[in-house]
Amino acid sequence: MKSEELDGGAASVTLSDILEDIGVDNGQLLIAPSSTNERVSETVILDAEDQDSVRPGALVLLIGARGRAALPKIRELIRDNPVAIAVKGAESDLDAVQELLRPTGIGLIAISRSARWDQIESIAIDRIRESLPSEDASTLIQRDLFGIAQTTATLTHGHVVIEDPANRVLAYSPASNDVDELRRLSILARRGPERYQKLLKESGVYKHLQAGEGPIHIPANPDEGLRERVAMAIHAGRRVLGYIWLQEGTERLAPNTDRILIGSARHAAIELVRHRNEQSQSMRRDRVSSLLSGTAQIHSQAQSAGLDPARPAALVLVSSGGANQGAPGMQLQRGELANLISIHAAAYRPGAIVGALGLETAIILPDLDPIKSPAAISRLVNVIVRDAEAHLDLEVQAAIGPVVDRLDRLHTSLEHVRNVLKVLEATPSMRVAAFSEVETTVLVNELLELIGSNDRLRHKGIALLCERYPEFAVTLLAYLESFGDVNRCAEQLLIHRNTVHYRLRRSCEVAGVDLQDPGQRLLAHLQIRLWTETQQRQQPYIP
């Protein structure tokens, strides 16, 4: 018997809620449960040969017997008073079962012969899980692990099961028709079948997994109905918290499968340890904010994460846009993106921290080499951007900050990295940029923002020129950006060179500036550029 209870019975949904999700093609309600026995708090997969009893509030998925053959087991179940029993067979096959159950107040569902029990169970579990309070710790860890399983399966083109050390299934990626017998039975029974576990133990797979942190490749075994697998232990220090099993599907596994599994195992270890410590999911957000706060919290947060605050570190910000999405769609996409980023970041640096920072996803990469790390970080971020588009259909942009000499000074780079994102947003064709690549643009933009935020830094005469004689101001800016080349300025503005001379003379008269003075030229250049960019933001050009 396999039971899936999500909250000690506290969470429940009506049977009709679950049936809505299952759909009439997969399940038909033949007998409705009584009004006092209609709320489902757990699912139980029960073999007709099992002798186990079930608890009230259970939806029993009875396997191993169809139609009238299910009668003996159903007679035993009546005393346990489950909400409903699901049996495979057409309505006509279940006449005797209906007659038996109708007086009991227990519901009966006829499951289509073509439906798979693992899909029926998954639908029921998802619906029950949705009814749980959002702060429920066990629900959070399940959601996190199922997200890791799904993201890992997507990136590797395979099927994923995450188990605890006792080989009980904690999470799995959605099943499809190309799963082998082992995976199907593991999901149904919520643990690996004993004969398969014995086979794996005898071959030394578990011994290798527990001894090291690398993936183990297990060749296909057609005689046992096994496809090729890659396994990875989930370690926390010397302790094994569980295992990740990846089964090959119809496609060949991705070339970087080993690296993805390493990242998945590290990411899963963080979630499992957090769950054991009864810490909430929001800690990822809090930890990122604390490490970038510039306060005394940085040291305590770094130490609790096992990081050395005196070692070099770097910050990456990933923006997924989402302006055209509704709130639920944005949250879903950001959750999927965070899982993808976490797996890749953990594969690169075990201590990497990923979390939300405003509307962006922040990646804190610790313990870096100031010389070698920038190139490696660029490769990492380009892979993240590529996979986000390929697997999540998200066109993200990523800003890579400089490697700072100490983690506790990482907050000093935050504004720089945010401004790199602004440069990217203004250039949609660019997906990734490091601070060093756009440093001049970033610093000029920061300088313009500083001038724009402080009236005392602006020349009144130049402000008057921009306000009353915008054509003169535009001509002066074009002249300055043409390095004082009147002919080039005229060509750019499509006017005669004499017109340029006239406008320059009048600009100097109105603004009261002398273009022979380098300081006045610099101030005019910056202030008029700030004015033009402000005008463009307020009145965007429409071709």
Number of C-alpha atoms within 10 A of each C-alpha: 19 17 18 16 20 21 18 8 15 12 18 22 20 17 21 15 14 20 19 12 15 20 11 13 10 19 23 18 18 17 18 18 24 16 8 8 20 23 25 27 28 29 25 22 22 22 19 20 13 10 12 12 13 21 17 17 23 27 31 28 24 22 18 13 17 19 18 15 14 20 19 13 17 19 13 13 19 17 12 15 20 27 28 29 23 22 26 26 19 17 17 10 15 23 13 13 21 19 11 15 20 16 9 13 20 24 24 24 26 24 25 17 14 10 14 17 20 20 17 21 22 18 17 24 18 13 20 24 23 13 14 18 13 10 11 12 18 16 17 20 24 18 15 20 25 20 21 29 26 22 25 28 25 19 21 24 19 25 26 29 28 27 23 18 15 11 17 18 21 20 24 26 21 15 17 13 9 15 17 18 13 20 24 19 14 21 24 25 20 21 21 21 17 11 10 14 16 12 12 14 13 11 12 11 17 17 12 17 20 20 12 14 17 17 21 18 14 17 11 14 11 9 6 12 10 19 20 17 20 20 25 27 31 30 21 16 8 10 11 17 20 25 27 27 21 30 26 23 20 10 10 11 21 14 9 10 19 20 17 25 29 25 25 28 30 27 28 29 22 20 21 22 14 16 17 12 9 12 16 16 17 11 13 16 17 15 21 21 20 20 24 22 17 15 12 11 15 23 19 14 18 20 11 11 14 10 17 17 22 15 16 21 26 28 24 24 26 27 19 20 16 17 8 8 11 9 11 9 12 17 13 11 19 21 17 19 23 22 24 27 29 24 28 24 27 25 22 18 16 18 20 22 24 25 25 21 17 9 14 20 22 24 24 21 24 26 21 20 14 14 8 9 17 19 9 12 22 18 11 17 25 17 14 23 22 17 21 21 13 13 14 16 11 18 17 21 24 29 27 26 26 20 23 20 18 17 27 24 22 25 20 13 18 19 13 20 24 21 22 28 27 14 18 20 16 9 10 11 9 13 20 19 22 19 22 13 12 14 15 11 14 22 15 12 18 15 14 17 12 12 16 16 11 9 10 9 12 16 16 12 17 22 18 14 22 20 12 11 15 16 14 21 30 20 22 27 22 22 23 18 14 15 10 14 12 20 15 16 23 20 11 13 14 9 13 13 16 12 13 21 16 11 19 20 15 17 25 18 13 18 18 15 18 15 17 8 9 10 12 14 16 12 16 25 19 17 21 20 18 18 19 16 13 13 12 11 9 9 9 10 8 4 3
